[in-house]
Amino acid sequence: MPSYDPFERGPSPVGTRTIELHDASRDRTLPVDVWYPAAEKHRGEDQDDATRDRYKPLPMAPEVSQDAVRDAAAAEGPFPLVVFSHGFGGERRQSTHLCTHLASHGYVVAAMDHVGNTTTDMMQMQMSGTPPDVNLIHTFIGDRPGDASFVIDRLLAGDAGLEIDPDRIGMSGHSFGGWTTLATTGRDRRIRAALPLAPAGGKVRESLGPDAGVMRDALDLGWDRDVPTLYLTAEFDTLLPLEGMRELQERTPGTRKGVVLLDSDHFHFCDRAEQTHDMFKMLGAMMAGASGDAAEAVTGLIGQMKTSAELCPGAHAYAMTCGLGLAHLDAHVRELAEAVAFIAQDLKQVMAERGVSVEPL
């Protein structure tokens, strides 16, 4: 019998589809992308340039590809479910490397746009001269956990055309999506494992002003049950310091573990990590001179960012996120004995064997 290897792509071809879900109770409509194990007839198509999905992450952006087949026929379920939450000013397909990897190992992964807090929304606000203030951030804080639980509701009801196992549900997210993962886990008892990636919600830099701690103040980690949580973080995180993530880990009740990817920054958890990192650094330079103490503090931090050439390759981040993330979910969502044994190892040594440098959080 082959040994357990969460780093390798799984045995299933991957399909993807886009659905739109309307929450009548909040009058809120969410675009949702879903990744899932595809039928055997699609084998190889998800990694073939001629047949894999291409899409535009933004209307004016060039096309990019992902390792999935658009609207492929699905394999037979039921499947475990993972909900993924994007970062502040992100979008639902920001981390397809993780979503497709999980789907290749038998998971359904659903990622919604947190409407009002997407890349397009934030660009439009910036261009109009009305960037989000603390009141709007409170709105995002209120909307995001509700979005995640609503998506779970609708996928369990069959809205994606896939059969989901209601007893095997996990959640992941990056940055504000990591905060959303922790906040939703505290409120939604269906979630059995949490995988926050460089999450917000811990201590922040004082230079950002008194409003910067609003996410920390709004996050309740007084969970009344044990939800195993794996924090994956970046050593040189420009936007959310490691001190804050260590605080989050200490506040998390029950089973928890944290890993720091050395020589990495906040955007190593996004697709096209090098490009995304350098583009954010360039946009920060363009915003230099923005008015307001908080804006000046943010642009100052961005100005201190290293270039992607000075950091570890994005491939190192993907190996850590996909391999350790899958093992964590397999251990605590699926309760696979081999995954429990794997994630209990010295993860620094596990990653070193793959040429990736990490430390415990």
MARNUPA-402830 format. One record per residue: x, y, z of N, C-alpha, C in turn; residue in three letters. Coordinates in steps of 0.1 Angstrom, whole numbers, padded with zeros to 4 digits, always signed. Layout:
<pts>
XYZXYZXYZAla/...
</pts>
This chain:
<pts>
+0008-0012+0000+0000+0000+0000+0009+0012+0000Met/+0006+0022-0009+0015+0034-0010+0014+0042+0003Pro/+0026+0049+0007+0026+0057+0019+0019+0070+0016Ser/+0014+0076+0027+0007+0088+0027+0016+0100+0023Tyr/+0012+0107+0012+0020+0118+0007+0011+0130+0004Asp/+0008+0139+0013-0001+0150+0010+0004+0160+0000Pro/+0017+0160-0003+0023+0170-0012+0020+0167-0026Phe/+0019+0154-0030+0016+0150-0043+0002+0153-0047Glu/-0001+0157-0060-0014+0159-0064-0022+0146-0062Arg/-0035+0147-0059-0043+0135-0056-0047+0128-0068Gly/-0054+0117-0066-0058+0108-0077-0070+0112-0086Pro/-0077+0122-0082-0089+0126-0089-0086+0138-0099Ser/-0091+0137-0111-0091+0149-0119-0100+0160-0113Pro/-0098+0172-0116-0106+0183-0109-0115+0191-0118Val/-0127+0192-0114-0136+0201-0121-0139+0214-0114Gly/-0144+0224-0121-0148+0236-0114-0160+0242-0120Thr/-0168+0248-0113-0180+0255-0118-0183+0267-0109Arg/-0190+0277-0115-0194+0289-0108-0209+0289-0107Thr/-0213+0292-0094-0227+0293-0092-0230+0307-0085Ile/-0242+0311-0084-0246+0323-0078-0256+0320-0067Glu/-0254+0324-0055-0263+0321-0044-0269+0334-0038Leu/-0282+0334-0036-0289+0346-0031-0294+0343-0017His/-0289+0351-0007-0294+0349+0007-0305+0360+0009Asp/-0317+0355+0008-0329+0364+0009-0330+0370+0022Ala/-0325+0364+0033-0326+0370+0046-0317+0382+0048Ser/-0307+0383+0039-0298+0395+0040-0299+0403+0027Arg/-0307+0398+0017-0307+0404+0004-0293+0405-0002Asp/-0286+0394-0002-0272+0394-0005-0269+0383-0015Arg/-0263+0386-0027-0261+0376-0037-0246+0374-0038Thr/-0241+0362-0038-0227+0359-0038-0223+0350-0050Leu/-0213+0354-0058-0207+0345-0067-0199+0335-0060Pro/-0200+0323-0063-0192+0312-0056-0186+0303-0067Val/-0173+0301-0065-0166+0291-0074-0164+0278-0066Asp/-0167+0267-0072-0166+0254-0065-0157+0245-0073Val/-0148+0238-0066-0139+0228-0072-0143+0214-0066Trp/-0141+0204-0074-0146+0191-0070-0140+0180-0077Tyr/-0140+0167-0072-0134+0156-0079-0143+0153-0092Pro/-0136+0153-0103-0144+0151-0116-0144+0136-0120Ala/-0153+0133-0129-0154+0120-0134-0141+0115-0141Ala/-0140+0102-0142-0127+0096-0147-0125+0100-0162Glu/-0135+0103-0169-0134+0107-0183-0126+0120-0185Lys/-0124+0127-0174-0117+0140-0175-0102+0139-0171His/-0098+0126-0168-0084+0125-0164-0074+0131-0173Arg/-0065+0139-0168-0055+0146-0176-0059+0159-0181Gly/-0072+0161-0183-0077+0174-0189-0074+0186-0180Glu/-0074+0184-0167-0072+0195-0157-0058+0200-0157Asp/-0048+0193-0163-0035+0197-0163-0029+0199-0177Gln/-0038+0199-0187-0035+0200-0201-0038+0214-0205Asp/-0028+0222-0211-0031+0235-0215-0042+0237-0224Asp/-0045+0227-0232-0056+0228-0242-0070+0227-0236Ala/-0071+0221-0224-0084+0218-0218-0086+0224-0204Thr/-0076+0228-0197-0078+0234-0184-0084+0248-0184Arg/-0090+0251-0173-0098+0263-0173-0090+0276-0174Asp/-0095+0286-0181-0089+0299-0182-0099+0309-0178Arg/-0095+0320-0171-0104+0330-0166-0097+0343-0163Tyr/-0104+0353-0162-0099+0366-0158-0102+0369-0144Lys/-0091+0371-0135-0094+0374-0121-0100+0388-0119Pro/-0098+0397-0129-0104+0410-0129-0108+0413-0143Leu/-0118+0421-0145-0123+0424-0159-0112+0429-0168Pro/-0103+0437-0164-0092+0443-0172-0080+0435-0172Met/-0079+0424-0164-0067+0416-0163-0065+0406-0174Ala/-0053+0402-0177-0051+0391-0187-0056+0378-0181Pro/-0059+0369-0190-0064+0355-0186-0053+0348-0179Glu/-0057+0340-0170-0048+0330-0163-0054+0317-0163Val/-0047+0306-0160-0052+0293-0160-0052+0287-0146Ser/-0060+0276-0144-0060+0269-0132-0061+0254-0135Gln/-0056+0245-0126-0056+0231-0129-0070+0225-0126Asp/-0079+0228-0134-0093+0223-0133-0100+0224-0146Ala/-0110+0216-0148-0118+0216-0161-0131+0223-0158Val/-0134+0233-0166-0147+0240-0164-0159+0232-0167Arg/-0168+0231-0157-0181+0224-0158-0179+0209-0162Asp/-0169+0203-0156-0167+0189-0158-0177+0181-0151Ala/-0180+0169-0156-0189+0160-0149-0183+0156-0136Ala/-0190+0155-0125-0185+0152-0112-0184+0137-0110Ala/-0175+0133-0101-0174+0119-0096-0186+0117-0086Ala/-0188+0105-0082-0199+0103-0072-0194+0106-0058Glu/-0203+0113-0051-0200+0116-0037-0205+0105-0027Gly/-0207+0109-0014-0205+0122-0009-0191+0126-0006Pro/-0189+0140-0006-0175+0145-0004-0174+0154+0008Phe/-0163+0154+0015-0160+0164+0025-0160+0178+0019Pro/-0163+0188+0026-0164+0202+0021-0154+0211+0029Leu/-0147+0219+0021-0139+0230+0027-0144+0243+0021Val/-0147+0253+0029-0150+0267+0025-0138+0275+0026Val/-0135+0283+0015-0123+0292+0015-0128+0306+0014Phe/-0121+0315+0023-0125+0329+0023-0113+0338+0019Ser/-0115+0346+0009-0104+0355+0004-0100+0366+0014His/-0089+0373+0011-0085+0384+0019-0092+0397+0017Gly/-0088+0407+0024-0094+0421+0023-0090+0425+0009Phe/-0100+0429+0001-0097+0433-0013-0092+0422-0022Gly/-0096+0410-0019-0092+0398-0027-0104+0394-0036Gly/-0103+0381-0040-0114+0376-0048-0114+0361-0046Glu/-0125+0354-0050-0127+0340-0047-0117+0331-0053Arg/-0110+0334-0064-0101+0325-0070-0086+0329-0067Arg/-0084+0336-0056-0070+0341-0053-0060+0329-0050Gln/-0065+0318-0046-0056+0307-0041-0061+0293-0048Ser/-0061+0293-0061-0066+0281-0068-0056+0269-0066Thr/-0043+0273-0063-0033+0262-0061-0038+0253-0049His/-0043+0259-0039-0048+0251-0027-0062+0245-0030Leu/-0071+0252-0036-0084+0247-0039-0084+0235-0048Cys/-0076+0236-0059-0075+0224-0068-0068+0213-0062Thr/-0058+0215-0054-0050+0204-0047-0060+0196-0038His/-0068+0204-0030-0077+0197-0021-0087+0189-0029Leu/-0092+0195-0040-0102+0188-0048-0096+0175-0055Ala/-0084+0175-0058-0077+0163-0064-0076+0152-0054Ser/-0077+0156-0041-0077+0146-0030-0091+0142-0025His/-0101+0146-0032-0115+0142-0029-0124+0152-0022Gly/-0119+0164-0020-0127+0174-0013-0135+0183-0023Tyr/-0147+0187-0019-0153+0199-0026-0149+0211-0019Val/-0144+0221-0026-0140+0234-0021-0149+0245-0026Val/-0154+0253-0018-0163+0264-0022-0157+0277-0017Ala/-0155+0287-0026-0150+0300-0023-0159+0311-0028Ala/-0164+0319-0019-0173+0330-0023-0166+0343-0024Met/-0171+0352-0033-0167+0366-0032-0175+0372-0020Asp/-0167+0379-0011-0174+0386-0001-0177+0400-0007His/-0189+0400-0013-0193+0412-0021-0193+0424-0012Val/-0187+0435-0018-0184+0447-0011-0170+0449-0006Gly/-0163+0437-0006-0149+0437+0000-0140+0430-0010Asn/-0143+0430-0023-0135+0423-0033-0125+0433-0039Thr/-0116+0428-0047-0106+0437-0054-0113+0448-0062Thr/-0123+0444-0070-0130+0454-0078-0137+0464-0069Thr/-0143+0460-0058-0150+0470-0049-0140+0479-0043Asp/-0128+0474-0039-0118+0483-0033-0112+0493-0043Met/-0110+0488-0055-0105+0497-0066-0114+0508-0069Met/-0127+0505-0069-0137+0515-0072-0138+0525-0061Gln/-0137+0521-0049-0137+0530-0037-0125+0539-0038Met/-0113+0534-0041-0101+0542-0041-0102+0552-0053Gln/-0107+0548-0064-0108+0557-0075-0118+0568-0073Met/-0128+0565-0065-0139+0575-0061-0134+0585-0050Ser/-0123+0581-0044-0118+0590-0033-0125+0587-0020Gly/-0131+0575-0019-0138+0572-0006-0133+0558-0002Thr/-0121+0556+0003-0116+0543+0007-0124+0539+0020Pro/-0124+0526+0022-0132+0521+0034-0128+0527+0047Pro/-0138+0531+0055-0134+0536+0069-0138+0525+0079Asp/-0137+0528+0091-0139+0518+0102-0154+0514+0102Val/-0163+0522+0098-0177+0518+0098-0179+0507+0087Asn/-0173+0509+0076-0174+0499+0065-0168+0486+0069Leu/-0156+0487+0076-0149+0475+0080-0158+0467+0090Ile/-0166+0474+0098-0175+0468+0107-0186+0460+0099His/-0190+0466+0087-0199+0459+0079-0193+0446+0073Thr/-0181+0447+0069-0174+0435+0064-0173+0424+0075Phe/-0170+0429+0087-0169+0419+0098-0182+0412+0101Ile/-0193+0420+0099-0206+0414+0101-0210+0404+0089Gly/-0206+0408+0077-0210+0401+0065-0203+0387+0063Asp/-0190+0387+0066-0182+0376+0062-0185+0363+0068Arg/-0186+0362+0081-0190+0349+0087-0204+0344+0082Pro/-0213+0353+0080-0226+0350+0075-0225+0344+0061Gly/-0216+0350+0053-0214+0345+0039-0210+0330+0040Asp/-0200+0328+0048-0194+0314+0049-0205+0304+0053Ala/-0212+0307+0064-0222+0297+0068-0233+0296+0058Ser/-0237+0306+0051-0247+0305+0041-0243+0296+0030Phe/-0230+0297+0026-0225+0289+0015-0225+0274+0020Val/-0222+0271+0032-0223+0258+0037-0238+0253+0036Ile/-0247+0261+0041-0261+0258+0040-0265+0254+0026Asp/-0261+0262+0016-0266+0260+0003-0259+0248-0004Arg/-0247+0245-0001-0240+0234-0007-0246+0221-0001Leu/-0249+0221+0012-0255+0209+0018-0269+0207+0012Leu/-0276+0218+0008-0289+0217+0002-0288+0212-0013Ala/-0276+0211-0018-0274+0206-0032-0273+0217-0043Gly/-0272+0229-0039-0272+0240-0049-0260+0239-0059Asp/-0249+0232-0055-0238+0231-0065-0239+0218-0073Ala/-0250+0210-0071-0251+0198-0078-0242+0187-0073Gly/-0237+0188-0061-0227+0178-0055-0232+0174-0042Leu/-0230+0161-0039-0234+0155-0026-0223+0158-0015Glu/-0226+0165-0005-0217+0168+0006-0220+0160+0018Ile/-0209+0156+0025-0211+0149+0038-0212+0159+0049Asp/-0223+0161+0055-0225+0171+0065-0217+0170+0078Pro/-0211+0158+0080-0203+0156+0091-0188+0158+0089Asp/-0184+0162+0077-0170+0164+0073-0168+0178+0066Arg/-0167+0188+0075-0166+0202+0069-0154+0209+0076Ile/-0146+0216+0068-0135+0224+0073-0136+0238+0067Gly/-0127+0247+0071-0127+0260+0066-0112+0265+0066Met/-0109+0273+0055-0096+0280+0054-0099+0294+0048Ser/-0088+0302+0049-0089+0316+0044-0076+0323+0046Gly/-0074+0333+0039-0062+0341+0039-0064+0355+0044His/-0056+0360+0053-0056+0374+0058-0069+0377+0065Ser/-0078+0386+0059-0091+0388+0065-0099+0375+0063Phe/-0096+0367+0053-0102+0354+0052-0098+0345+0063Gly/-0085+0346+0068-0081+0339+0080-0089+0343+0092Gly/-0091+0356+0094-0100+0361+0105-0114+0355+0103Trp/-0119+0355+0090-0132+0350+0088-0133+0335+0091Thr/-0122+0328+0089-0122+0313+0092-0123+0312+0107Thr/-0116+0319+0115-0117+0318+0129-0130+0323+0135Leu/-0135+0334+0130-0148+0339+0134-0159+0330+0131Ala/-0159+0324+0119-0170+0315+0115-0169+0302+0123Thr/-0157+0297+0125-0155+0285+0133-0161+0286+0147Thr/-0160+0298+0153-0165+0300+0166-0181+0300+0167Gly/-0187+0303+0155-0201+0304+0155-0208+0293+0148Arg/-0201+0285+0140-0208+0275+0132-0202+0261+0136Asp/-0210+0254+0144-0205+0241+0149-0203+0230+0139Arg/-0207+0232+0127-0204+0222+0116-0190+0221+0112Arg/-0182+0232+0115-0168+0232+0111-0160+0224+0121Ile/-0152+0214+0115-0145+0205+0124-0130+0208+0124Arg/-0125+0216+0115-0110+0219+0114-0109+0233+0107Ala/-0099+0240+0112-0097+0254+0107-0082+0255+0102Ala/-0081+0262+0090-0068+0263+0084-0066+0278+0080Leu/-0063+0287+0090-0061+0301+0087-0047+0304+0081Pro/-0046+0311+0071-0034+0314+0064-0031+0329+0066Leu/-0019+0332+0073-0016+0346+0076-0028+0354+0081Ala/-0035+0350+0091-0048+0356+0095-0046+0369+0102Pro/-0056+0378+0099-0058+0390+0107-0065+0386+0120Ala/-0065+0396+0130-0072+0394+0142-0064+0394+0154Gly/-0050+0394+0152-0041+0395+0164-0037+0409+0165Gly/-0026+0411+0173-0021+0424+0176-0016+0430+0162Lys/-0018+0444+0161-0014+0451+0149-0004+0462+0153Val/+0003+0467+0143+0013+0477+0145+0006+0490+0150Arg/+0011+0496+0161+0005+0508+0166+0005+0520+0156Glu/+0015+0520+0147+0015+0531+0137+0003+0531+0128Ser/-0005+0521+0128-0017+0521+0119-0028+0528+0125Leu/-0027+0532+0138-0038+0540+0144-0047+0532+0152Gly/-0056+0538+0160-0065+0531+0169-0075+0523+0162Pro/-0079+0526+0150-0090+0518+0143-0084+0505+0138Asp/-0071+0503+0137-0065+0491+0131-0068+0478+0139Ala/-0071+0480+0152-0074+0468+0161-0089+0464+0160Gly/-0097+0469+0151-0111+0466+0151-0113+0451+0149Val/-0105+0444+0140-0107+0430+0138-0103+0422+0150Met/-0093+0426+0157-0090+0419+0169-0101+0420+0179Arg/-0106+0432+0181-0117+0434+0191-0129+0426+0187Asp/-0132+0424+0175-0144+0417+0170-0143+0402+0170Ala/-0131+0396+0173-0128+0382+0172-0130+0375+0185Leu/-0139+0366+0186-0142+0359+0199-0136+0345+0197Asp/-0125+0342+0204-0119+0328+0204-0123+0320+0216Leu/-0133+0324+0223-0138+0316+0234-0147+0304+0230Gly/-0141+0296+0221-0149+0284+0216-0152+0275+0227Trp/-0164+0269+0225-0168+0259+0235-0166+0245+0231Asp/-0157+0243+0221-0154+0229+0216-0140+0230+0211Arg/-0134+0218+0209-0121+0217+0203-0122+0216+0188Asp/-0117+0226+0181-0116+0226+0167-0101+0227+0163Val/-0095+0216+0159-0081+0216+0156-0078+0227+0145Pro/-0068+0235+0148-0064+0247+0140-0050+0247+0137Thr/-0047+0248+0124-0033+0249+0119-0031+0263+0113Leu/-0022+0271+0120-0018+0284+0115-0006+0283+0105Tyr/-0007+0288+0093+0004+0288+0084+0007+0303+0081Leu/+0019+0307+0084+0022+0322+0084+0035+0325+0077Thr/+0038+0338+0075+0050+0342+0067+0059+0350+0076Ala/+0072+0347+0075+0082+0353+0084+0082+0369+0083Glu/+0082+0374+0071+0084+0388+0069+0070+0394+0065Phe/+0060+0391+0072+0046+0395+0068+0046+0411+0070Asp/+0045+0418+0059+0045+0432+0060+0032+0438+0066Thr/+0021+0432+0063+0008+0438+0067+0003+0433+0081Leu/+0006+0420+0084+0001+0415+0097+0013+0408+0104Leu/+0018+0414+0114+0030+0409+0120+0029+0396+0127Pro/+0040+0388+0127+0040+0375+0133+0036+0375+0148Leu/+0039+0386+0155+0035+0388+0169+0020+0386+0170Glu/+0012+0392+0161-0002+0390+0162-0007+0376+0159Gly/+0000+0369+0151-0004+0355+0148+0000+0346+0159Met/+0011+0349+0166+0014+0341+0178+0004+0343+0188Arg/-0001+0356+0190-0011+0358+0199-0024+0351+0196Glu/-0028+0350+0183-0039+0343+0179-0038+0328+0183Leu/-0026+0322+0180-0024+0308+0183-0025+0306+0198Gln/-0020+0315+0206-0021+0313+0221-0035+0314+0226Glu/-0043+0323+0219-0057+0324+0223-0066+0313+0218Arg/-0062+0306+0209-0070+0295+0203-0071+0283+0213Thr/-0083+0280+0217-0085+0269+0226-0082+0255+0220Pro/-0078+0245+0228-0078+0232+0223-0066+0229+0214Gly/-0067+0220+0204-0057+0216+0196-0053+0226+0185Thr/-0040+0231+0186-0036+0240+0176-0021+0239+0174Arg/-0016+0243+0163-0002+0243+0159+0000+0254+0149Lys/+0012+0259+0148+0016+0270+0139+0029+0267+0132Gly/+0030+0272+0119+0042+0270+0111+0045+0284+0105Val/+0058+0288+0105+0062+0300+0098+0071+0296+0086Val/+0067+0301+0074+0075+0299+0062+0086+0310+0062Leu/+0099+0306+0063+0109+0316+0063+0111+0323+0050Leu/+0116+0336+0051+0118+0344+0039+0106+0345+0030Asp/+0095+0347+0036+0082+0349+0029+0075+0361+0034Ser/+0065+0366+0026+0057+0377+0030+0042+0374+0028Asp/+0034+0383+0030+0019+0381+0031+0013+0375+0019His/+0018+0378+0007+0011+0373-0005+0017+0360-0010Phe/+0025+0353-0002+0029+0340-0006+0018+0329-0006His/+0007+0333+0000-0005+0324+0000-0014+0326-0012Phe/-0011+0335-0021-0019+0337-0033-0013+0331-0045Cys/-0021+0328-0055-0016+0324-0068-0006+0334-0074Asp/+0003+0329-0082+0013+0338-0088+0019+0347-0077Arg/+0025+0341-0067+0029+0348-0055+0039+0359-0058Ala/+0049+0356-0067+0059+0366-0070+0053+0379-0076Glu/+0044+0376-0086+0038+0387-0094+0029+0395-0085Gln/+0021+0388-0076+0011+0394-0067+0019+0403-0057Thr/+0030+0398-0052+0038+0405-0042+0043+0418-0048His/+0050+0417-0060+0056+0428-0066+0046+0439-0071Asp/+0034+0434-0075+0024+0443-0079+0019+0451-0067Met/+0017+0444-0056+0012+0452-0044+0023+0462-0040Phe/+0036+0458-0040+0046+0467-0037+0046+0480-0046Lys/+0044+0477-0059+0043+0488-0069+0031+0497-0066Met/+0020+0491-0063+0008+0499-0060+0010+0508-0047Leu/+0017+0502-0038+0020+0510-0026+0029+0522-0029Gly/+0038+0520-0038+0047+0531-0042+0038+0542-0049Ala/+0029+0538-0057+0020+0547-0064+0011+0555-0054Met/+0008+0549-0043-0001+0556-0033+0007+0564-0023Met/+0020+0565-0024+0029+0573-0015+0023+0587-0015Ala/+0022+0593-0003+0017+0607-0002+0002+0607+0000Gly/-0004+0595+0002-0019+0595+0005-0021+0601+0018Ala/-0033+0608+0019-0036+0616+0031-0041+0606+0042Ser/-0039+0611+0055-0044+0603+0066-0032+0595+0072Gly/-0032+0595+0086-0022+0588+0093-0021+0573+0090Asp/-0032+0566+0089-0032+0552+0086-0027+0549+0072Ala/-0032+0557+0063-0027+0555+0049-0012+0557+0048Ala/-0007+0567+0054+0007+0570+0054+0015+0558+0060Glu/+0009+0553+0071+0016+0542+0078+0016+0529+0069Ala/+0005+0527+0062+0005+0515+0053+0014+0516+0042Val/+0014+0528+0036+0024+0530+0024+0038+0529+0029Thr/+0041+0534+0042+0054+0533+0047+0058+0518+0049Gly/+0049+0510+0054+0052+0495+0055+0054+0489+0042Leu/+0046+0492+0032+0048+0486+0019+0061+0490+0013Ile/+0065+0503+0016+0078+0507+0011+0090+0499+0016Gly/+0088+0493+0028+0098+0485+0034+0098+0470+0029Gln/+0088+0467+0021+0087+0453+0016+0100+0449+0008Met/+0104+0437+0009+0115+0432+0000+0108+0429-0013Lys/+0117+0428-0024+0111+0424-0036+0110+0409-0036Thr/+0102+0403-0045+0100+0389-0045+0113+0381-0048Ser/+0123+0388-0055+0136+0381-0057+0144+0379-0045Ala/+0140+0387-0034+0147+0386-0021+0141+0376-0012Glu/+0130+0370-0016+0122+0361-0008+0122+0347-0013Leu/+0117+0338-0006+0116+0324-0011+0107+0323-0023Cys/+0109+0313-0031+0100+0311-0042+0085+0308-0038Pro/+0076+0312-0046+0062+0309-0043+0060+0294-0042Gly/+0067+0286-0050+0066+0272-0050+0068+0266-0036Ala/+0077+0272-0028+0079+0268-0014+0066+0270-0006His/+0060+0281-0008+0047+0284-0001+0037+0274-0005Ala/+0036+0271-0017+0025+0262-0022+0027+0248-0017Tyr/+0040+0244-0016+0043+0231-0010+0038+0230+0005Ala/+0042+0241+0012+0037+0241+0026+0022+0241+0028Met/+0016+0251+0020+0002+0252+0022-0006+0240+0017Thr/-0003+0235+0006-0010+0223+0000-0007+0211+0008Cys/+0006+0208+0011+0009+0196+0018+0005+0196+0033Gly/+0009+0206+0040+0005+0206+0054-0010+0209+0056Leu/-0015+0217+0047-0030+0220+0048-0038+0208+0046Gly/-0035+0200+0035-0042+0188+0033-0041+0178+0044Leu/-0029+0176+0049-0027+0167+0060-0035+0171+0072Ala/-0035+0184+0075-0043+0188+0087-0058+0185+0085His/-0063+0188+0073-0077+0186+0070-0080+0171+0070Leu/-0071+0163+0064-0073+0148+0063-0074+0143+0078Asp/-0065+0148+0086-0064+0143+0100-0077+0146+0108Ala/-0083+0158+0106-0093+0163+0115-0107+0164+0109His/-0108+0164+0096-0121+0164+0089-0124+0150+0085Val/-0115+0143+0079-0117+0129+0075-0113+0119+0086Arg/-0104+0123+0095-0099+0115+0106-0092+0103+0100Glu/-0083+0105+0090-0075+0095+0085-0063+0092+0094Leu/-0061+0080+0098-0050+0077+0107-0037+0081+0102Ala/-0034+0078+0089-0021+0081+0083-0019+0096+0083Glu/-0029+0104+0082-0028+0119+0082-0025+0124+0097Ala/-0032+0118+0106-0030+0121+0120-0015+0119+0124Val/-0009+0107+0119+0005+0104+0122+0014+0114+0115Ala/+0010+0118+0102+0019+0127+0094+0019+0140+0101Phe/+0008+0146+0105+0008+0160+0110+0014+0161+0124Ile/+0015+0149+0131+0021+0149+0144+0037+0149+0143Ala/+0042+0148+0131+0057+0148+0130+0063+0161+0133Gln/+0077+0162+0133+0084+0174+0133+0082+0181+0119Asp/+0074+0191+0118+0071+0196+0105+0082+0204+0099Leu/+0091+0209+0108+0103+0216+0103+0112+0206+0095Lys/+0113+0194+0100+0121+0184+0093+0114+0179+0081Gln/+0101+0177+0082+0093+0173+0070+0095+0183+0058Val/+0094+0196+0061+0096+0205+0051+0110+0207+0046Met/+0120+0205+0055+0134+0206+0051+0137+0195+0041Ala/+0131+0183+0043+0133+0172+0033+0128+0176+0019Glu/+0120+0186+0018+0115+0191+0005+0122+0204+0001Arg/+0132+0208+0008+0140+0220+0005+0133+0232+0009Gly/+0123+0232+0018+0116+0243+0023+0119+0246+0037Val/+0122+0259+0041+0126+0262+0054+0115+0268+0062Ser/+0111+0262+0073+0101+0266+0082+0105+0266+0096Val/+0098+0272+0105+0100+0272+0119+0086+0271+0126Glu/+0086+0265+0138+0073+0266+0146+0069+0280+0148Pro/+0056+0283+0148+0051+0297+0151+0054+0301+0165Leu/
</pts>
